[in-house]
Amino acid sequence: MPAVDPHYLWALGHGIMLTSAAYVLLQTVLFRPTPTKSYKLAFTGALLSYSIVVYKSLGRPQLNQAWLRRALVDENVQYAILALYWWVAKPVNVSILPFATFSLFHCLTFLRTNIIPKFVPPPPAGAQANAQAQRPPVLLETVSRKIQLWVKGNYDVAMRFVAYCELLICVRLILGVLTFRQSFIAPLFMVHFVRLRYHASPFTKSAISNVNTYINNFVVGKPPVVVNGWNTLKRVISTWGGAPLIGGQGQGPAPAAGPGAQGAAAQGGRR
């Protein structure tokens, strides 16, 4: 039996996440109970994709300090751990949004680079090349170009959306704790994850800065208890883990080095 190309398994995982997430979000919009099986299936797909990317980029897991150090600072490992947490934890529907966003872009890119070319052969070399180049584009070629332009034009927008979604998830979890519907571990885990993203992603850093500025302006002129409460909350969050968060100087990679580059990692083994 021939071996399955890991890149196709990677794409399958994103396809599972995307389709399952669409169903879960539809049920949420219709105010229906969370379809637990579809929710877990979505994160099963995410775990499949991230596991392949992590294996390609870091190699076989090793119980030594060097490998663990590399793994802990790798954002794909961080998202894989987050996906595992959501798989075992109590369902929080909004937690699907960041993963579904990544999967949408990966599925579109996989469609353009791996599926459409199978139905649109490359132009022939030699004397017919010029004539082939002059022919009107077929439908699939047009679709491929539109996908490429859409992905390129909306990547930054999507990453900003993900950053704000992750902050929204933190708020949702804190409200869940206050209403006794969520474990206290959940917001602690998610806030720590956002801390890691803050030092790795310029999009997360910008989102936190914008939210901080907005709330600072909002509490101006409010009763002292509101101002003091906000300042206390900022102080606790900003010193969490011993490194400054709000207003820090973390260095983030270029946008293409984020989860949006997983396709390249799955194919080439490195980002």
N, C-alpha and C positions, 0 to 999 in steps of 0.2 A: 504494500500500500504506500503510495507516494506521500512524502511529508508535506504538510500544509505550510505555505509561506507565512511566516509570522506577521508580515505586513497585512495580510488579509485577515488574520485573527485580530490584529490591532483594529482594523477598520470594522470588523464584525462587532467588536466590543463597543465602539462608538455608535454603531448603528443600533445596537440593543439599547444603549443608554438614551439615544435620541428618541426612538419610537416609544420606549417605556415612559420616558419623562413627559412626552407629549400627552400620553394617556392620563398620567397622574395629574398633570396640570389642568387638563380638561375637566377631570372629576372635581378638582379643587374649585375651578371657576363655576362649576354647576352646583357647588356646595354639597357635594356628595362625600361619603366617607372615603378616607384614603385607601386606594386599592393596594394593600400591603404587598401582595405578590408582585405586582408591577413595580412598586417602589424598590423592593429588594432586587428585582431583575435589573432595574436601571443601574443600580450600583454594582451589581455583578458584572455588567458590561463595562463599567468604568474601571473596576478592578482588573479585568482581563486586559484592557488597553494599557493601563498604567504599569501593570506588571511586565508586559512585553517591553515597554519603553525603558523601564528601570533596568531590566535585565540587559538590554542592548547597550545602555549607556554606562552601567556600573559593573556588568558581568555577574557571575554567580555570587550570591551572598557569602560573605566570609566573616567569621567571628574574630575580627581583629580591629584594633583602634583606627587604623588608616581607612579601612573600608567603611566602618560605621561613621567616621567623621565626614567622608565624602557623601554618604547617603543622607545624613541628617541635614546637610545644606543644599541638597538637590531638590528643586521644587517639584519635580515629578514624584519623588518619594513622599514629599509632604502631602501632595494631593492624593496619592495612593493610600496613605495612612488616614487621611480625612474620609476618603470613600469607604474604607473599611469601618471607620467609626460609624458613619451614617448607616452602613449595612447592618450593624449589630445594635444600634441605638434605636430609641423610639422614633418613629417616622416624623420628620419635619419637612413638609412638602417643599417649602421655599429653598431647602438645601439642594434641591435638584438643579436649580437655575444655573449656577456657575458651570457645573459639569455638562449640562445640556447645551450651553452656549459653546463651550469648547468642542463638543461633539458635532454640533452643526457645522462649524468651520472645517473640522477634520473630514467629515463625510463629504462635504462639497468639494474639498480639495482632492480627496481620494477619487470621487466621481470624475473630476476633470483630468486627473493625471493617470488614472489606472483603468477606468471603465470606458470612458468615451474613446480614448485612442484605439481600443480594440475594434471599434466599429468605424473608425476613421483612419485608414492606413496612411502612413507618411507619403508625401509626394514622391514620385519616382525620380531617380537621378538620370542625368544624361540629357538627351535632346528634348525630351518631353517635359523637363522640369519647368521651363519658362511658361509653356502652355498650361501646365497644371497650376502654376502660381497665378495665372490670369483668370482661372475659372471662378465663377461666383461661389462664395462659401456655402457649404451645405449646412443644414439645420444644426447638426450636432457640433460642428465647428463653431457656429455662432453661439450656441449654448455654452460651450467650453470657454469662449472668450468672455461672455457675460459673467460666468461664475468667477473667472479669474479677476475681473474688474471689481465685482461685488465684494469678494473676499478681501482684496487689497484695500478697497475704499472703506470698508466697515470694520477692519480689524481693530483699530484703536478705539472705535466707539464700543465695540463688543467688550474689549478688555476693561474699559471704564465701567461699563454695565456690570461686569463680573465683580469689580472692586466694590461698587456700591451694594451689590447683592450680598456680598460677604459681610458688610457692615450691617445690612438689614437682618441677616441671619442672627448676628450677635444680639441685636435689639429684640428679635423674636424670642430668642432663647432666654434672655433676661426677663422678659415679660412672662414667659412660661414658668420660670422659677418663682416669680412674685405671685403668680396665680396658682402655684402648687401643681402645675401640669407638666413640669419639666424637671429632670434631675439637675442638681446644682453643678454636676460635673460638666454638663453640656456647654454652658456659656464659658466656663473656664477653659475647656478644650478649644472652643472656637476663637475666643479672644487671643489665646496663645498662638493659634494658627495665623490669625490676622497680624499679630506682631511679627511673625516670621515673614509674611508677605510684605509687610511694610518695609522691611530691610532688603527685600529682593525685587519688589515691583514698583516702578515709578507710578503706575496707575493706582495702586493701593495707597501709596504715600500722598498722592494728589487728592484722592477721595477723602482720606482722613483729615488732611489740611482744610479742604473745603467744608467738611461737616463741622470741624472745630471752629472755623471762622463764622459759619452760619449760626451756630449755637451761642458763640460769644456775643454776637450782635443781638441775638434774640433775648438773652438774659439781661441785657443792659436796661436799667430802670426797673427791673423786677425786684420783688422783696428780697431782703438779705438772705433768707433761708434758701431761696432758689439759687442765688449767685454762689453762696457758700457750698451748696450741695453739688453744683456743677464743677466748681473748682476742686472740691474734694475728689469727685469722680475722675476728673482729669488727672489729678496727682496720682491716684491709685493706678490708673491705666498706664500712665506715662512712665511710671517707675517699675511696672511689672517686669520681672525677669532681670532687673538690675541695669537695663539700658534704656535711654530715653526713647519714647515713642513719638509723641506729638512734638513736632519741631526738631526731630532728630536728623542725623546726617547719613542715614543708611545709603548704601550704594546699590542701585538697582541695575539689572542687566538691560540690554537693548530689548525692545518689545518682542523681536523675533525669537528671543531666547526663552520665552515663557512657554506655557503649555500649548500655545498656538504653534509651536515648532515641533510638536510630537511626531508629526508625520515624517519629517526628515530624520528624527531620531529612530523611528521604527524601521526606516529603510536603511539608513546608513550606520546605525549603531552609535552615532554621536550627534550632538546638537550642533 
